Amino acid sequence: MTDRYRLHYAPDNASIIIRMVLEDLRLPYATALVDRRADAHNKPAFRAINPAGKIPALETPDGVIFETAAILLWLADRHGALAPTPQAPERAAFLKWLFYLSNTLHANFRMIFYPRQYMPDAPEAFPALVTGARQHVRQGLDLFEQEAQAGHSWFNAEVPSVLDFYLAAIVRWLALYPKGQTEWFELGAYPGLKQLVSRLETRPSVIAMCRAEGMTATPFTNPQPPMPHEGSVL
Ligand SMILES: N[C@@H](CCC(=O)N[C@@H](CS)C(=O)NCC(=O)O)C(=O)O
């Protein structure tokens, strides 16, 4: 590998979070498209990269890392930026919210987006599953809104953390996907989170991600479906 990192991505997938962070850290990286239209994430070649079949995965000199939060934490620690250091007193709070975002909010969001994966034999139960998942996502957003307004150094601060980038992507997807079923979510109801994502939109790393993924200049505050040069979207 010429570059130290290779990001396995699909347009507007969770790989945008890693792309923003790689860009923000000014790290050179190569990309490898996972063609979801061809179901490539479920084929042996990609399963050899991530046996769980999920995007993103990042090839590093230490081996492949998958799971968004694990990649983010590894990059932040390895490059000493975008997160409180392991010794910092703020590390504990940062970690608990990073894990909550990954294990709970992101996981609940996936039920809204992929009800078939959770109840493959009961399509009639999808509406109830989605309604319940939305309630849980709302609870999570309320908690993050409180943290965004609390004046932390590691969330919604002048210098972002990896947590900010992760949350911003979730906010984007909630406003866009599944297409035609997003009326329940309104960013304006979360002024702290709106401030966070507005600030991020001015960063060169986010602008670079938008260019690479075919997105308009307001990927979080007024997200539009991307027009990627290649590949499929979700
Ligand atoms: N727990 C995983 C979830 C990632 C995820 O949901 N990725 C989506 C794309 S945004 C995916 O791979 N979807 C395909 C599938 O679930 O089959 C992580 O944090 O990386």
The ligand as a MOL file (V3000), in Angstrom:
LIG
                    3D

  0  0  0     0  0            999 V3000
M  V30 BEGIN CTAB
M  V30 COUNTS 20 19 0 0 0
M  V30 BEGIN ATOM
M  V30 1 N -21.6100 -0.9130 13.6350 0
M  V30 2 C -21.1340 -0.4780 12.3370 0
M  V30 3 C -22.3320 -0.0330 11.5130 0
M  V30 4 C -21.9250 0.5150 10.1720 0
M  V30 5 C -23.0870 0.5230 9.2090 0
M  V30 6 O -24.2680 0.4470 9.5950 0
M  V30 7 N -22.7560 0.5920 7.9340 0
M  V30 8 C -23.7640 0.5220 6.9160 0
M  V30 9 C -23.5280 1.5930 5.8650 0
M  V30 10 S -23.8260 3.2120 6.5080 0
M  V30 11 C -23.6870 -0.8230 6.2620 0
M  V30 12 O -22.6390 -1.4080 6.1400 0
M  V30 13 N -24.8580 -1.3140 5.8320 0
M  V30 14 C -24.9680 -2.5470 5.1470 0
M  V30 15 C -25.6320 -3.5890 5.9680 0
M  V30 16 O -25.9490 -3.3530 7.1420 0
M  V30 17 O -25.8530 -4.6690 5.4300 0
M  V30 18 C -20.1310 0.6380 12.4970 0
M  V30 19 O -20.2260 1.3760 13.4660 0
M  V30 20 O -19.2420 0.7640 11.6530 0
M  V30 END ATOM
M  V30 BEGIN BOND
M  V30 1 1 1 2
M  V30 2 1 2 3
M  V30 3 1 2 18
M  V30 4 1 3 4
M  V30 5 1 4 5
M  V30 6 2 5 6
M  V30 7 1 5 7
M  V30 8 1 7 8
M  V30 9 1 8 9
M  V30 10 1 8 11
M  V30 11 1 9 10
M  V30 12 2 11 12
M  V30 13 1 11 13
M  V30 14 1 13 14
M  V30 15 1 14 15
M  V30 16 2 15 16
M  V30 17 1 15 17
M  V30 18 2 18 19
M  V30 19 1 18 20
M  V30 END BOND
M  V30 END CTAB
M  END
